[in-house]
Amino acid sequence: GVKADPFVPAPEGIRPEWYFMFMFQTLKMLPGHIWIFEGEVVGILFFGLVALIWLLVPFWAFKTKPDQKFRPMNLLGWLAIAFIVIMTIIGYMV
């Protein structure tokens, strides 16, 4: 077959698989520069940090009382799910 040229831009209208769409859309929405850093680098480092935290959550001991109704980690989890769903939908609409 034809060898791929890494320096040729991607075809117009190309989209990632659905499970990467929220990351793709988030990176598209970031500004070019955030402080002194490139926007894409900040986004990629943010996703890497979130993935590391997500992997460490099972090892953290969160102490909540049985009658406690507000659990910050539950709220954070629901906000993350909402962000992923909303950014995926926006990614397919644009």
N, C-alpha and C positions, 0 to 999 in steps of 0.2 A: 504494500500500500504506500500511499504518499506519507512522507515523514512530516511530523508536526513542526511548525515553526513557532517557537516560544515568543517571538517578538511581534507576531501578527496579533492585532486586537481581536477580542472575542466577537463572534457574530452578534449583530443587533438583535435585541429581544431575547437573548439567552437568559434563562432563569435556573436557579438551583432547585434541588428536590425540595419537597414541602417541609421536611424536617430541618432544613437550613434556611428557609425563607425569612424567618424572623431576624436572624443574624444579618443576612444580606440586606434586608430593608433597613435595619438599624444602622449599618455601615453607610448606606446610601444617604441617610438623613443626617449624619454627623457633619459638622462643618469641616472645611479643609484644614484648619489649624485650631487647636485647643491649647491655649497659652502658647508655649514654645514648641509644642509637639505636633506631629502630623495627626490629623483626625482619625485616619484608619488605624494607626499604631495604637492610639488611645483606646479605640473600640476593640481591637484584637486583644490588647492587654486586659481590658475590662472583662471580656468573655472568658479569657483564661483564668483570671482571678475568681470569677463566679463559678467556673467549673471546679477549681480547686476547693473552694468553700463547700460546694455541693458534695464533693467526695468526702470531705471531713465531717459533715453533719452527723453521720451515724456514730461517730466517736465522741461527740460532745454530749455532756450530760446536762439536759435542760430540766431544771427543777421547777415544776408548777404544782400548785396545790390542786387537789381534785375538784374543789369548788370554784376554782379560778376560771372565769369565763373568757377573759382576754389572754390569748396566748400569742405573743409577738411572732414566734416562728411560724405559726399557722397563717397569720396575716401576711407575712413575708412570702410564704409559699403560694398563697392565693393571688397575691399581686404579681408574682413571677409568672404564674400560669396565665393570668389575664394579659400581661405584657406579651407573652409568646403568641397567644391566640390573636390579639389585636394586630400585632405587627405582621403576622402571617396573612391575615385578611387584607390588610393595607397593601402588602407586597403583591398579592394576586390582583388587587383592584387597580393598581397603578400600571 
